[in-house]
Amino acid sequence: MIDDASRDGRLNIDGLLADRGTEIIVCCGSGGVGKTTTAAALALRAAEQGRRVCVLTIDPARRLAQSMGLTELDNSPRPVPGVSGEGSLHAMMLDMKRTFDEVVEQHATPEKAAQILANPFYVALSSSFAGTQEYMAMEKLGQLHAESVADERRWDLIVVDTPPSRSALDFLDAPERLSSLLDGRFIKLLLFPAKGPARLLTAGLGIVTSALNKVLGAQFLTDLQTFIAAFDTLFGGFRQRAETTYALLQAPETAFLVIAAPEPAAMREAAYFVERLAGEKMPLSGLVVNRVHEDDASGVTAPAAESAAARLQGGDATDQMTSDLLTVRAERLRVGAREGRQRRTFTAAHPSVATVSVAALSGDVHDLDALREIGRLLAG
């Protein structure tokens, strides 16, 4: 990671992107704070500065595809047209089930893979089980990094956009949760009820299994046992790859950026992410605060603007228009002051975290030019 990550407490985005030692950037934060837009803007700026970039989004809203002029994104990296300079940019959106299927097909024999893919329990697990999306995000990140290394650095930078909720850090816990599901004592007893000390529990387990049969149906337990038996040989590989990717996230080549908006709830979530990342020993580069209304540098206050607006009320058309503009200005000043307090409170609690603020744009981000503007604002 670069030593010059900040300048007087300000996050040095261009320094981060230019450092060839930075190979992965992970954008995390709560929902609705602009993670997808930030990830796309960072990826585009890095590509136009000469990096070979792949950006991975987990946002099902497909905003990334739209902003990059693509009709759709899927589980394979697609080249983004219109990128200037000598770099390159590919983009993709995680398909949770397709990634899970690919892992099974890659690491099991054709016969066993067919058996697993057709199993109803696997279909439910790979489609909707809590934590599967985060786990598959780790799998896909690991795959992209491995492909890059094997292909002589096909990409020298991977930008990851995490799920749009507080669970954005659940990918740190996902391997352990999946391990607990597939490696739990009860699952093992279902699979091997008569081995070793478990022989003593056979009678009691039979009663429990009988009760579960009545509640869940005999076919459910049969499907579960068949799935566990078929999946057992793959499980060690899942855990090993997850541990490898977790180590990759902790490596100096990775940079975490916490994305927030200047609102009380979002800044509290940002503080949670910062503290969680520190607890997990993840390399945090800094905080990006999006959609900021800056404090007015002219010294005009909201009460002064409101007072001037009131004096112009009831005048001619020009006075009325000026009054309306002053009223809007007063509200923006109040918002800017409130947001400034939120950012100062965060900085006081986390003085070592470098930050950068991105001014609110007048419209939505829907093309490469708008992403370039976001990139310029990020870089200051």
N, C-alpha and C positions, 0 to 999 in steps of 0.2 A: 504494500500500500504506500502511496506517496506520503512523504513527510510534510509537504506543503498542502495539507488538506484544507486549511483555512487561512484566511488573511484577516487578522484582528477579529476573530470570531465569526467571520463570514465564510460560508462554504465555497470553496474554489472548484466550481463545476468543471471548467475547462482544464484545470490541472488534473482532476480526477480522470476525465475522458482521455487526455493526452498521454497519461502514464500507461505504458505498455505492460506494466506489471499488474494493472487492473484488468482482470479477465471476466469477472462476473459482477453485475450490479443488480441488487435485489431491491425493488421498490415495495415497501410495505406501509400499511396504514389502514384506518377504518374506511368504511364505504362512503362514496360520494365526495372524496377529497381531491380527486384528479390523479390517481395513481396511473391509470391507463394512459392518459394524456402525457403525464410526466415521463413515463417509460418510453413512449413513442418519440417524444421530443429529444430525450437524451440519446436514444438510438440513432435518430436522424442526424443530430449534431455530430455525434461521434463518427458516423459514416462519412459525412461531408468533410470531416477533418482527416480522413484517410484510414479509419478503422474498418475492419470487416466484421459487421455486426449482425447478430440474430436477436430479435426481440420476441419473447414468449409471453403471450397474454393468457390470463385465465378468466377474463371478463366475458361472460356470455352475451353482453349487449352489442358486441361487434363494432364498438366505436373505433377500435384500432384499425380495422379493415377500412372503414369509411374514411378515416382521416388520411390514410395512406393511398387512397385511390384504388383500392382493391375491392372487387365485388364480394369476396368472401375470404375467410381464413379457415384452415383446417389443421390437421395434426402433422402436416409436413411443411417445412419452411418454404415460403414463396418469395421470389425476388420482388422488391418494391421498385417500380419505375420512377424516373424523375429525380433520382438522387444525383447531385452534382459532385464533382471531385473524383479522386481516385479510389475512394473507399467503396463499400457495397453494403446493402441492407437487405436482410431477409426477415420476414415476419411470419408468425404462426400462432394459432390458438389451440390450447390444450383440449383434446377430446379424451375425456377421462376413460371411458370404456374402451375406446380404440387403443389407447396406450396400454391398458391392462391386458387386452387381447394380444397385443404385440409381444408383451413380456412373456405371456404364457406360450405363445407360438415359438418364440425364440429359444426358450429354455426348457421346453418339454419335448418328448418324442411326438411325432404326428398323431399317434394313436391316443396318447395320454392328453395331448392338447385338445383333441376333438372331444374327449370325454369331459374335460374340465369346462370347455366353452359351452357345452350343451347342458351342463348341470344347472338346475333352477337356482340353487343357492349361490352359485358363482354369478349368475346373471344379476341377482339382487345385489350381491356384494359389489360387483364391478360397476353397477349403475347408480346406486343410491346410498350405500352404507356411509355413515358419518365418518369423515376422515379420508375416504378413498380419493377424493379430488386432491387433497393436500399431498397424500402419499404419491399419487401419480404425477403430481407436479415435481416432486423430488426425482422420481424415475425419469421423467422427460428431461429435466435439467442434467441429470447424470448422463443420459444418452447423448444429449447435444454436446456436452463437454467431451465425452469419449470420442464422438465422431470428429470433433474439432482436432483433438490430439492425433487421432489416427490418420486424418486427412491433411497433415501438415498445417495445422491451424486454419482450417476452412473458415472458422470465425475466430477472431482474436478478442472479441468481446460479446458476451451474452447478457442481455438485459431482461430481467424477469419481473413481470407484473403479477402480484399476488392476489388471492381471492378478495372480493370486495366486502370485507366485514372484519370485526375484531378477530375472527378466526384466521386472519392472514398469517399469524404466526403458528397456526396449528400444524403446518408442515414440519415444524421442529418436533412435534409430539407424535406425528402420524405413524412413524415406524413402530414406536412403542405401543400405540393403541392397536395397530394391526397385529403386532406380536401377541398382545394380551388376548385378542380374539382367537387367533389361530393356535396359540401355544398355551392356552389356559388349562388348568388342571381338569376342569369339567370336560373340556373337549377331549383331552387325552384319555379320560376315563370312559367317555363314550366310544372312543376308538379302540382302547385296549383295557377293557374292564377286568380282565382276569390275570393280569401280569403282576408279579411281585406282591408288594403290600396291598395293591388295589384288589387282590383276591378277597380280602376281608370285607371290602365294600360292595362286593357284587350283589349281595341280597338287597342292601339298601339302595344301590343304584338301580336295580331292577324295579323297585317300587317307584323311584323318581322317574325313570324312563317310561314306565307304564302311565304315570300321571301326565307326563309331557305328551305321550301319544294321544291321550284323550283331549288335551288342550290344543296341541299343534297339529296333530295328525301323524300317523305312522310314516307317511310318505315324506314329511318334512325331515324327520330324524334320519330316515334312510338317505335322503338327498344330502343332508349335512355330513353324515358319515362317509358317503361316497366321495363327496367333495374333499373332505379333509384327507382321506386316504390318497386320492389322486394328487392333491396339492402338496402333500407332505414333502416330496422330494424337491419341490421348488421353493419351499419356505425359507430354507437356509440361504438361498441366493437372494431372496427379497431382503432379508435382514442385512446381509453383507453389503448389498448395493446401497441400501439406505444408510448404513453406517459410513460407507465411502463418501456418499453425497453430503452427509452431515459434516464430515471432516472437511470436505471441499468448501462448505459454507463458512467454516471457521478459519479457513486459510487466509493468509495475507493477500492473496490475489482476488479475494471477494470484498465487495463494498456494499454495505446496507445503507439505504436512504429511507428515512421515515418521512412519509408524505402526510401533510395535515392541511386543514383550513383554519383560518383565524377565528374559530368559534370555540366556546367553552368545552363542549363535549369532544370535539375533534382534538383540541389541545390536550385534554385529559387522556384521550386514547394515545396520542403521540407520546406522552410521558410514560404510559404503560409500555409501549413498544420499546422505547429507549431503555427502560429499566429491565425489561425481559431480555433484550438483546445483550445487555451488559451481563446479566445473570448467566446467559448461555455462552458467554465469551465469543460473541459474534462481532466481526469488525464493522463497527458503525462509523460511517463517514460524516453523517450530519442530518439535519432536518430541512425539508423543503416546505414552506408555507405558501400555499396557492391562493389565488383570488383575493389578494390583499388590496385594501383601499388605504393608501399611504396617508400619514398625517400631513396636514398642509404646512408647507415650509414658510409661507408668507406671514404667518402669525395671526391670520384671521381666525376667529373663534366661531363656533356654532351659534352662541347667543348673539354675537354681533351681526352675523349673516341674517338671522331670524329678525332681529330688530330692524335692519335695513329693509327686509322684505315687507315687514308690516307697514313701514312708512310709505312704501310705494303702492300699497294696496289701494284700489279705487281710483288710480290715476288713469292716464290714457293707455292706449294699447301697448306702447313701448314700455311704460312703467309697469304695467301688469305682467308683461313677458319677463322683464327684469326681476320682478318680485317672485315669479314662479321659479326662475333659475336660481335665485338666492335661497329659496326654500329647499330646493333639491340640494344645493351646495351645503346648506346647514346640516341636512341629514347625512350627507356623505362625510362631513367633518366629524359628526358624532360617531358614525360607524368606524371611521379611521382611528379615532381616539380609543374607542372600545377595543378594536383589534390590536392596537398598539399595546394596550394594557395586558391583553392576553399573551402576546409574544414576550413582553418584558417579564411577566410572571413565570413563563416557561424558562426563559434564559436565567432568571435568578435561581430557579430550582436545579437547572442543569447547565451550569456555566461552561462546562467543557465541551458541549455539543455545538459544533459549527452550524450556522443556519443561513438560509437564503430565502428571501421573500420574492414572490412572483406576483406582479400587479394583475388585478382583474382585467380581463379583456372585455371589449364592448359586445362581442358576439361569440358564438360557439366555435370550437376548433373542428374544422371539417376538411382540411386539406393540408398539403405539405407546407405551403406558405405560412399557415397559421402555426403549424408545428415548429417551423423555423423561428417564428416570433417568440414562441414559448421558450425555445432553446436559447435565444438571445437574452431573454429576461432571466432565465436560470443562470446564465453566465455573467449577468450583471453588465 
